[in-house]
Amino acid sequence: MQNRKQTLLRKYLYPRGGGTLSTLPASRHICPSLHRELIPTLPHLGQLLLSKLEMLEENKVDVLEAPLRSAPMATTVINIQPETSVPDHIVWSLFNTIFLNACCLGFAAFAYSVKSRDRKMVGDVTGAQTYASTAKCLNIWALVLGLLLTIAFIILCATGSLMVFQAISEMVKGYGGY
């Protein structure tokens, strides 16, 4: 029994083999502080360690053994495609839909942007690029037409207000102040 305890201690404290608790240097085993401090000074901890090691030895599963049956192993290969950066212009389309929706071009651009994002999620890069280029073209046209219409509206409002002011001033002159 004593020989078994020493064998267990050597096996777990000195995995490279040989030695006793008092002869091997502290650098040769797994837990140097346990060797230097606890084992020589506290014998009951040594007994506790031995009981734990015996329990480990009884319940030990050897992982390094060969499998009981040698069946061919099935392998699974997963091809992960690198993320392709296809811009879908969805934010630009949403802006054009809300603010500059001339001739509903912003809404059409938004629809194509959503289609582009769907194609990208499915993995169809070519379809995503096609829808994205259409969305980009529609966004450019919506932006240009929206800006032109906004500028024209500002010019009309400015000239209209000047004409109204001029008409009112002519009426005041023609009626003599009243």
Contact map, one row per residue, 1 for C-alpha under 8 A:
1111100000000000000000000000000000000000000000000000000000000000000000000000000000000000000000000000000000000000000000000000000000000000000000000000000000000000000000000000000000
1111110000000000000000000000000000000000000000000000000000000000000000000000000000000000000000000000000000000000000000000000000000000000000000000000000000000000000000000000000000
1111111000000000000000000000000000000000000000000000000000000000000000000000000000000000000000000000000000000000000000000000000000000000000000000000000000000000000000000000000000
1111111100000000000000000000000000000000000000000000000000000000000000000000000000000000000000000000000000000000000000000000000000000000000000000000000000000000000000000000000000
1111111110000000000000000000000000000000000000000100010000000000000000000000000000000000000000000000000000000000000000000000000000000000000000000000000000000000000000000000000000
0111111111000000000000000000000000000000000000000000000000000000000000000000000000000000000000000000000000000000000000000000000000000000000000000000000000000000000000000000000000
0011111111100000000000000000000000000000000000000000000000000000000000000000000000000000000000000000000000000000000000000000000000000000000000000000000000000000000000000000000000
0001111111110000000000000000000000000000000000000100110010000000000000000000000000000000000000000000000000000000000000000000000000000000000000000000000000000000000000000000000000
0000111111111100000000000000000000000000000000000100100000000000000000000000000000000000000000000000000000000000000000000000000000000000000000000000000000000000000000000000000000
0000011111111110111100000000000000000000000000000000000000000000000000000000000000000000000000000000000000000000000000000000000000000000000000000000000000000000000000000000000000
0000001111111110100000000000000000000000000000000000000000000000000000000000000000000000000000000000000000000000000000000000000000000000000000000000000000000000000000000000000000
0000000111111110000000000000010000000000000000000000100000000000000000000000000000000000000000000000000000000000000000000000000000000000000000000000000000000000000000000000000000
0000000011111110000000000000111000000000000000000000000000000000000000000000000000000000000000000000000000000000000000000000000000000000000000000000000000000000000000000000000000
0000000011111111111000000001110000000000000000000000000000000000000000000000000000000000000000000000000000000000000000000000000000000000000000000000000000000000000000000000000000
0000000001111111100000000000110000000000000000000000000000000000000000000000000000000000000000000000000000000000000000000000000000000000000000000000000000000000000000000000000000
0000000000000111110000000001000000000000000000000000000000000000000000000000000000000000000000000000000000000000000000000000000000000000000000000000000000000000000000000000000000
0000000001100111111000000000000000000000000000000000000000000000000000000000000000000000000000000000000000000000000000000000000000000000000000000000000000000000000000000000000000
0000000001000101111100000000000000000000000000000000000000000000000000000000000000000000000000000000000000000000000000000000000000000000000000000000000000000000000000000000000000
0000000001000100111110110000000000000000000000000000000000000000000000000000000000000000000000000000000000000000000000000000000000000000000000000000000000000000000000000000000000
0000000001000000011111110000000000000000000000000000000000000000000000000000000000000000000000000000000000000000000000000000000000000000000000000000000000000000000000000000000000
0000000000000000001111110000000000100000000000000000000000000000000000000000000000000000000000000000000000000000000000000000000000000000000000000000000000000000000000000000000000
0000000000000000000111110000000000000000000000000000000000000000000000000000000000000000000000000000000000000000000000000000000000000000000000000000000000000000000000000000000000
0000000000000000001111111000000000000000000000000000000000000000000000000000000000000000000000000000000000000000000000000000000000000000000000000000000000000000000000000000000000
0000000000000000001111111101000000000000000000000000000000000000000000000000000000000000000000000000000000000000000000000000000000000000000000000000000000000000000000000000000000
0000000000000000000000111111100000000000000000000000000000000000000000000000000000000000000000000000000000000000000000000000000000000000000000000000000000000000000000000000000000
0000000000000000000000011111101110110000000000000000000000000000000000000000000000000000000000000000000000000000000000000000000000000000000000000000000000000000000000000000000000
0000000000000000000000001111110100000000000000000000000000000000000000000000000000000000000000000000000000000000000000000000000000000000000000000000000000000000000000000000000000
0000000000000101000000011111110000000000000000000000000000000000000000000000000000000000000000000000000000000000000000000000000000000000000000000000000000000000000000000000000000
0000000000001110000000001111111100000000000000000000000000000000000000000000000000000000000000000000000000000000000000000000000000000000000000000000000000000000000000000000000000
0000000000011110000000000011111100000000000000000000000000000000000000000000000000000000000000000000000000000000000000000000000000000000000000000000000000000000000000000000000000
0000000000001000000000000100111111100000000000000000000000000000000000000000000000000000000000000000000000000000000000000000000000000000000000000000000000000000000000000000000000
0000000000000000000000000110111111110000000000000000000000000000000000000000000000000000000000000000000000000000000000000000000000000000000000000000000000000000000000000000000000
0000000000000000000000000100001111111100000000000000000000000000000000000000000000000000000000000000000000000000000000000000000000000000000000000000000000000000000000000000000000
0000000000000000000000000000001111111110000000000000000000000000000000000000000000000000000000000000000000000000000000000000000000000000000000000000000000000000000000000000000000
0000000000000000000010000100001111111111000000000000000000000000000000000000000000000000000000000000000000000000000000000000000000000000000000000000000000000000000000000000000000
0000000000000000000000000100000111111111000000000000000000000000000000000000000000000000000000000000000000000000000000000000000000000000000000000000000000000000000000000000000000
0000000000000000000000000000000011111111100000000000000000000000000000000000000000000000000000000000000000000000000000000000000000000000000000000000000000000000000000000000000000
0000000000000000000000000000000011111111111011000000000000000000000000000000000000000000000000000000000000000000000000000000000000000000000000000000000000000000000000000000000000
0000000000000000000000000000000001111111111011000000000000000000000000000000000000000000000000000000000000000000000000000000000000000000000000000000000000000000000000000000000000
0000000000000000000000000000000000111111111000000000000000000000000000000000000000000000000000000000000000000000000000000000000000000000000000000000000000000000000000000000000000
0000000000000000000000000000000000001111111000000000000000000000000000000000000000000000000000000000000000000000000000000000000000000000000000000000000000000000000000000000000000
0000000000000000000000000000000000000111111111000000000000000000000000000000000000000000000000000000000000000000000000000000000000000000000000000000000000000000000000000000000000
0000000000000000000000000000000000000111111111100000000000000000000000000000000000000000000000000000000000000000000000000000000000000000000000000000000000000000000000000000000000
0000000000000000000000000000000000000000011111110000000000000000000000000000000000000000000000000000000000000000000000000000000000000000000000000000000000000000000000000000000000
0000000000000000000000000000000000000110011111111000000000000000000000000000000000000000000000000000000000000000000000000000000000000000000000000000000000000000000000000000000000
0000000000000000000000000000000000000110011111111100000000000000000000000000000000000000000000000000000000000000000000000000000000000000000000000000000000000000000000000000000000
0000000000000000000000000000000000000000001111111110000000000000000000000000000000000000000000000000000000000000000000000000000000000000000000000000000000000000000000000000000000
0000000000000000000000000000000000000000000111111111000000000000000000000000000000000000000000000000000000000000000000000000000000000000000000000000000000000000000000000000000000
0000000000000000000000000000000000000000000011111111100000000000000000000000000000000000000000000000000000000000000000000000000000000000000000000000000000000000000000000000000000
0000100110000000000000000000000000000000000001111111110000000000000000000000000000000000000000000000000000000000000000000000000000000000000000000000000000000000000000000000000000
0000000000000000000000000000000000000000000000111111111000000000000000000000000000000000000000000000000000000000000000000000000000000000000000000000000000000000000000000000000000
0000000000000000000000000000000000000000000000011111111100000000000000000000000000000000000000000000000000000000000000000000000000000000000000000000000000000000000000000000000000
0000000110010000000000000000000000000000000000001111111110000000000000000000000000000000000000000000000000000000000000000000000000000000000000000000000000000000000000000000000000
0000100100000000000000000000000000000000000000000111111111000000000000000000000000000000000000000000000000000000000000000000000000000000000000000000000000000000000000000000000000
0000000000000000000000000000000000000000000000000011111111100000000000000000000000000000000000000000000000000000000000000000000000000000000000000000000000000000000000000000000000
0000000000000000000000000000000000000000000000000001111111110000000000000000000000000000000000000000000000000000000000000000000000000000000000000000000000000000000000000000000000
0000000100000000000000000000000000000000000000000000111111110000000000000000000000000000000000000000000000000000000000000000000000000000000000000000000000000000000000000000000000
0000000000000000000000000000000000000000000000000000011111110000000000000000000000000000000000000000000000000000000000000000000000000000000000000000000000000000000000000000000000
0000000000000000000000000000000000000000000000000000001111111000000000000000000000000000000000000000000000000000000000000000000000000000000000000000000000000000000000000000000000
0000000000000000000000000000000000000000000000000000000111111100000000000000000000000000000000000000000000000000000000000000000000000000000000000000000000000000000000000000000000
0000000000000000000000000000000000000000000000000000000000111110000000000000000000000000000000000000000000000000000000000000000000000000000000000000000000000000000000000000000000
0000000000000000000000000000000000000000000000000000000000011111100000000000000000000000000000000000000000000000000000000000000000000000000000000000000000000000000000000000000000
0000000000000000000000000000000000000000000000000000000000001111100000000000000000000000000000000000000000000000000000000000000000000000000000000000000000000000000000000000000000
0000000000000000000000000000000000000000000000000000000000000111110000000000000000000000000000000000000000000000000000000000000000000000000000000000000000000000000000000000000000
0000000000000000000000000000000000000000000000000000000000000111111000000000000000000000000000000000000000000000000000000000000000000000000000000000000000000000000000000000000000
0000000000000000000000000000000000000000000000000000000000000001111100000000000000000000000000000000000000000000000000000000000000000000000000000000000000000000000000000000000000
0000000000000000000000000000000000000000000000000000000000000000111111000000000000000000000000000000000000000000000000000000000000000000000000000000000000000000000000000000000000
0000000000000000000000000000000000000000000000000000000000000000011111000000000000000000000000000000000000000000000000000000000000000000000000000000000000000000000000000000000000
0000000000000000000000000000000000000000000000000000000000000000001111100000000000000000000000000000000000000000000000000000000000000000000000000000000000000000000000000000000000
0000000000000000000000000000000000000000000000000000000000000000001111110000000000000000000000000000000000000000000000000000000000000000000000000000000000000000000000000000000000
0000000000000000000000000000000000000000000000000000000000000000000011111000000000000000000000000000000000000000000000000000000000000000000000000000000000000000000000000000000000
0000000000000000000000000000000000000000000000000000000000000000000001111100000000000000000000000000000000000000000000000000000000000000000000000000000000000000000000000000000000
0000000000000000000000000000000000000000000000000000000000000000000000111110000000000000000000000000000000000000000000000000000000000000000000000000000000000000000000000000000000
0000000000000000000000000000000000000000000000000000000000000000000000011111000000000000000000000000000000000000000000000000000000000000000000000000000000000000000000000000000000
0000000000000000000000000000000000000000000000000000000000000000000000001111100000000000000000000000000000000000000000000000000000000000000000000000000000000000000000000000000000
0000000000000000000000000000000000000000000000000000000000000000000000000111110000000000000000000000000000000000000000000000000000000000000000000000000000000000000000000000000000
0000000000000000000000000000000000000000000000000000000000000000000000000011111000000000000000000000000000000000000000000000000000000000000000000000000000000000000000000000000000
0000000000000000000000000000000000000000000000000000000000000000000000000001111100000000000000000000000000000000000000000000000000000000000000000000000000000000000000000000000000
0000000000000000000000000000000000000000000000000000000000000000000000000000111110000000000000000000000000000000000000000000000000000000000000000000000000000000000000000000000000
0000000000000000000000000000000000000000000000000000000000000000000000000000011111000000000000000000000000000000000000000000000000000000000000000000000000000000000000000000000000
0000000000000000000000000000000000000000000000000000000000000000000000000000001111100000000000000000000000000000000000000000000000000000000000000000000000000000000000000000000000
0000000000000000000000000000000000000000000000000000000000000000000000000000000111110000000000000000000000000000000000000000000000000000000000000000000000000000000000000000000000
0000000000000000000000000000000000000000000000000000000000000000000000000000000011111000000000000000000000000000000000000000000000000000000000000000000000000000000000000000000000
0000000000000000000000000000000000000000000000000000000000000000000000000000000001111100000000000000000000000000000000000000100000000000000000000000000000000000000000000000000000
0000000000000000000000000000000000000000000000000000000000000000000000000000000000111110000000000000000000000000000000000000000000000000000000000000000000000000000000000000000000
0000000000000000000000000000000000000000000000000000000000000000000000000000000000011111000000000000000000000000000000010000100110010000000000000000000000000000000000000000000000
0000000000000000000000000000000000000000000000000000000000000000000000000000000000001111100000000000000000000000000000000000000010010000000000000000000000000000000000000000000000
0000000000000000000000000000000000000000000000000000000000000000000000000000000000000111110000000000000000000000110110000000000100110010000000000000000000000000000000000000000000
0000000000000000000000000000000000000000000000000000000000000000000000000000000000000011111110000000000000000000100000000000000000010011000000000000000000000000000000000000000000
0000000000000000000000000000000000000000000000000000000000000000000000000000000000000001111111000000000000000100110000000000000000000000000000000000000000000000000000000000000000
0000000000000000000000000000000000000000000000000000000000000000000000000000000000000000111111100000000000000000000000000000000000000000000000000000000000000000000000000000000000
0000000000000000000000000000000000000000000000000000000000000000000000000000000000000000111111110000000000000000000000000000000000000000001000000000000000000000000000000000000000
0000000000000000000000000000000000000000000000000000000000000000000000000000000000000000111111111000000001101100100000000000000000000010001000000000000000000000000000000000000000
0000000000000000000000000000000000000000000000000000000000000000000000000000000000000000011111111100000001100100000000000000000000000000000000000000000000000000000000000000000000
0000000000000000000000000000000000000000000000000000000000000000000000000000000000000000001111111111000001000000000000000000000000000000000000000000000000000000000000000000000000
0000000000000000000000000000000000000000000000000000000000000000000000000000000000000000000111111111100011100000000000000000000000000000001001100000000000000000000000000000000000
0000000000000000000000000000000000000000000000000000000000000000000000000000000000000000000011111111100111101100000000000000000000000000000000000000000000000000000000000000000000
0000000000000000000000000000000000000000000000000000000000000000000000000000000000000000000001111111100001000000000000000000000000000000000000000000000000000000000000000000000000
0000000000000000000000000000000000000000000000000000000000000000000000000000000000000000000000111111100000000000000000000000000000000000000000000000000000000000000000000000000000
0000000000000000000000000000000000000000000000000000000000000000000000000000000000000000000000111111110001000000000000000000000000000000000001100110000000000000000000000000000000
0000000000000000000000000000000000000000000000000000000000000000000000000000000000000000000000011111111111100000000000000000000000000000000001000100000000000000000000000000000000
0000000000000000000000000000000000000000000000000000000000000000000000000000000000000000000000000001111111000000000000000000000000000000000001001100000000000000000000000000000000
0000000000000000000000000000000000000000000000000000000000000000000000000000000000000000000000000000111110000000000000000000000000000000000001000000000000000000000000000000000000
0000000000000000000000000000000000000000000000000000000000000000000000000000000000000000000000001000111111110000000000000000000000000000000000000000000000000000000000000000000000
0000000000000000000000000000000000000000000000000000000000000000000000000000000000000000000000011000111111111000000000000000000000000000011011000000000000000000000000000000000000
0000000000000000000000000000000000000000000000000000000000000000000000000000000000000000000011111101110111111100000000000000000000000000011001000000000000000000000000000000000000
0000000000000000000000000000000000000000000000000000000000000000000000000000000000000000000011011000100111111110000000000000000000000000000000000000000000000000000000000000000000
0000000000000000000000000000000000000000000000000000000000000000000000000000000000000000000000000000000111111111000000000000000000000010010000000000000000000000000000000000000000
0000000000000000000000000000000000000000000000000000000000000000000000000000000000000000000010001000000011111111100000000000000000000111011000000000000000000000000000000000000000
0000000000000000000000000000000000000000000000000000000000000000000000000000000000000000010011001000000001111111110000000000000000000010000000000000000000000000000000000000000000
0000000000000000000000000000000000000000000000000000000000000000000000000000000000000000000000000000000000111111111000000000000000000010000000000000000000000000000000000000000000
0000000000000000000000000000000000000000000000000000000000000000000000000000000000000000000000000000000000011111111100000000000000110110000000000000000000000000000000000000000000
0000000000000000000000000000000000000000000000000000000000000000000000000000000000000001110010000000000000001111111110000000000000110010000000000000000000000000000000000000000000
0000000000000000000000000000000000000000000000000000000000000000000000000000000000000001010000000000000000000111111111000000000000000000000000000000000000000000000000000000000000
0000000000000000000000000000000000000000000000000000000000000000000000000000000000000000000000000000000000000011111111100000000100100000000000000000000000000000000000000000000000
0000000000000000000000000000000000000000000000000000000000000000000000000000000000000001000000000000000000000001111111110000001111110000000000000000000000000000000000000000000000
0000000000000000000000000000000000000000000000000000000000000000000000000000000000000001000000000000000000000000111111111000000100000000000000000000000000000000000000000000000000
0000000000000000000000000000000000000000000000000000000000000000000000000000000000000000000000000000000000000000011111111100000100000000000000000000000000000000000000000000000000
0000000000000000000000000000000000000000000000000000000000000000000000000000000000000000000000000000000000000000001111111111101100000000000000000000000000000000000000000000000000
0000000000000000000000000000000000000000000000000000000000000000000000000000000000000100000000000000000000000000000111111111101100000000000000000000000000000000000000000000000000
0000000000000000000000000000000000000000000000000000000000000000000000000000000000000000000000000000000000000000000011111111000000000000000000000000000000000000000000000000000000
0000000000000000000000000000000000000000000000000000000000000000000000000000000000000000000000000000000000000000000001111111000000000000000000000000000000000000000000000000000000
0000000000000000000000000000000000000000000000000000000000000000000000000000000000000000000000000000000000000000000000111111100000000000000000000000000000000000000000000000000000
0000000000000000000000000000000000000000000000000000000000000000000000000000000000000000000000000000000000000000000000111111111100000000000000000000000000000000000000000000000000
0000000000000000000000000000000000000000000000000000000000000000000000000000000000010100000000000000000000000000000000110011111110000000000000000000000000000000000000000000000000
0000000000000000000000000000000000000000000000000000000000000000000000000000000000000000000000000000000000000000000000000001111111000000000000000000000000000000000000000000000000
0000000000000000000000000000000000000000000000000000000000000000000000000000000000000000000000000000000000000000000100110001111111100000000000000000000000000000000000000000000000
0000000000000000000000000000000000000000000000000000000000000000000000000000000000000101000000000000000000000000001111110001111111110000000000000000000000000000000000000000000000
0000000000000000000000000000000000000000000000000000000000000000000000000000000000000110000000000000000000000000000100000000111111111000000000000000000000000000000000000000000000
0000000000000000000000000000000000000000000000000000000000000000000000000000000000000000000000000000000000000000000100000000011111111100000000000000000000000000000000000000000000
0000000000000000000000000000000000000000000000000000000000000000000000000000000000000001000000000000000000000001101100000000001111111110000000000000000000000000000000000000000000
0000000000000000000000000000000000000000000000000000000000000000000000000000000000000111100000000000000000000001100100000000000111111111000000000000000000000000000000000000000000
0000000000000000000000000000000000000000000000000000000000000000000000000000000000000000000000000000000000000000000000000000000011111111100000000000000000000000000000000000000000
0000000000000000000000000000000000000000000000000000000000000000000000000000000000000000000000000000000000001001000000000000000001111111110000000000000000000000000000000000000000
0000000000000000000000000000000000000000000000000000000000000000000000000000000000000001100010000000000000011111100000000000000000111111111000000000000000000000000000000000000000
0000000000000000000000000000000000000000000000000000000000000000000000000000000000000000100000000000000000001000000000000000000000011111111100000000000000000000000000000000000000
0000000000000000000000000000000000000000000000000000000000000000000000000000000000000000000000000000000000000000000000000000000000001111111110000000000000000000000000000000000000
0000000000000000000000000000000000000000000000000000000000000000000000000000000000000000000000000000000011011000000000000000000000000111111111000000000000000000000000000000000000
0000000000000000000000000000000000000000000000000000000000000000000000000000000000000000000110010000000011001000000000000000000000000011111111100000000000000000000000000000000000
0000000000000000000000000000000000000000000000000000000000000000000000000000000000000000000000000000000000000000000000000000000000000001111111110000000000000000000000000000000000
0000000000000000000000000000000000000000000000000000000000000000000000000000000000000000000000000000000010000000000000000000000000000000111111111000000000000000000000000000000000
0000000000000000000000000000000000000000000000000000000000000000000000000000000000000000000000010001111011000000000000000000000000000000011111111100000000000000000000000000000000
0000000000000000000000000000000000000000000000000000000000000000000000000000000000000000000000010001000000000000000000000000000000000000001111111110000000000000000000000000000000
0000000000000000000000000000000000000000000000000000000000000000000000000000000000000000000000000000000000000000000000000000000000000000000111111111000000000000000000000000000000
0000000000000000000000000000000000000000000000000000000000000000000000000000000000000000000000000000010000000000000000000000000000000000000011111111100000000000000000000000000000
0000000000000000000000000000000000000000000000000000000000000000000000000000000000000000000000000001110000000000000000000000000000000000000001111111110000000000000000000000000000
0000000000000000000000000000000000000000000000000000000000000000000000000000000000000000000000000001000000000000000000000000000000000000000000111111111000000000000000000000000000
0000000000000000000000000000000000000000000000000000000000000000000000000000000000000000000000000000000000000000000000000000000000000000000000011111111100000000000000000000000000
0000000000000000000000000000000000000000000000000000000000000000000000000000000000000000000000000000000000000000000000000000000000000000000000001111111110000000000000000000000000
0000000000000000000000000000000000000000000000000000000000000000000000000000000000000000000000000000000000000000000000000000000000000000000000000111111111000000000000000000000000
0000000000000000000000000000000000000000000000000000000000000000000000000000000000000000000000000000000000000000000000000000000000000000000000000011111111100000000000000000000000
0000000000000000000000000000000000000000000000000000000000000000000000000000000000000000000000000000000000000000000000000000000000000000000000000001111111110000000000000000000000
0000000000000000000000000000000000000000000000000000000000000000000000000000000000000000000000000000000000000000000000000000000000000000000000000000111111111000000000000000000000
0000000000000000000000000000000000000000000000000000000000000000000000000000000000000000000000000000000000000000000000000000000000000000000000000000011111111100000000000000000000
0000000000000000000000000000000000000000000000000000000000000000000000000000000000000000000000000000000000000000000000000000000000000000000000000000001111111110000000000000000000
0000000000000000000000000000000000000000000000000000000000000000000000000000000000000000000000000000000000000000000000000000000000000000000000000000000111111111000000000000000000
0000000000000000000000000000000000000000000000000000000000000000000000000000000000000000000000000000000000000000000000000000000000000000000000000000000011111111100000000000000000
0000000000000000000000000000000000000000000000000000000000000000000000000000000000000000000000000000000000000000000000000000000000000000000000000000000001111111110000000000000000
0000000000000000000000000000000000000000000000000000000000000000000000000000000000000000000000000000000000000000000000000000000000000000000000000000000000111111111000000000000000
0000000000000000000000000000000000000000000000000000000000000000000000000000000000000000000000000000000000000000000000000000000000000000000000000000000000011111111100000000000000
0000000000000000000000000000000000000000000000000000000000000000000000000000000000000000000000000000000000000000000000000000000000000000000000000000000000001111111110000000000000
0000000000000000000000000000000000000000000000000000000000000000000000000000000000000000000000000000000000000000000000000000000000000000000000000000000000000111111111000000000000
0000000000000000000000000000000000000000000000000000000000000000000000000000000000000000000000000000000000000000000000000000000000000000000000000000000000000011111111100000000000
0000000000000000000000000000000000000000000000000000000000000000000000000000000000000000000000000000000000000000000000000000000000000000000000000000000000000001111111110000000000
0000000000000000000000000000000000000000000000000000000000000000000000000000000000000000000000000000000000000000000000000000000000000000000000000000000000000000111111111000000000
0000000000000000000000000000000000000000000000000000000000000000000000000000000000000000000000000000000000000000000000000000000000000000000000000000000000000000011111111100000000
0000000000000000000000000000000000000000000000000000000000000000000000000000000000000000000000000000000000000000000000000000000000000000000000000000000000000000001111111110000000
0000000000000000000000000000000000000000000000000000000000000000000000000000000000000000000000000000000000000000000000000000000000000000000000000000000000000000000111111111000000
0000000000000000000000000000000000000000000000000000000000000000000000000000000000000000000000000000000000000000000000000000000000000000000000000000000000000000000011111111100000
0000000000000000000000000000000000000000000000000000000000000000000000000000000000000000000000000000000000000000000000000000000000000000000000000000000000000000000001111111110000
0000000000000000000000000000000000000000000000000000000000000000000000000000000000000000000000000000000000000000000000000000000000000000000000000000000000000000000000111111111000
0000000000000000000000000000000000000000000000000000000000000000000000000000000000000000000000000000000000000000000000000000000000000000000000000000000000000000000000011111111111
0000000000000000000000000000000000000000000000000000000000000000000000000000000000000000000000000000000000000000000000000000000000000000000000000000000000000000000000001111111110
0000000000000000000000000000000000000000000000000000000000000000000000000000000000000000000000000000000000000000000000000000000000000000000000000000000000000000000000000111111110
0000000000000000000000000000000000000000000000000000000000000000000000000000000000000000000000000000000000000000000000000000000000000000000000000000000000000000000000000011111111
0000000000000000000000000000000000000000000000000000000000000000000000000000000000000000000000000000000000000000000000000000000000000000000000000000000000000000000000000001111111
0000000000000000000000000000000000000000000000000000000000000000000000000000000000000000000000000000000000000000000000000000000000000000000000000000000000000000000000000001111111
0000000000000000000000000000000000000000000000000000000000000000000000000000000000000000000000000000000000000000000000000000000000000000000000000000000000000000000000000001001111
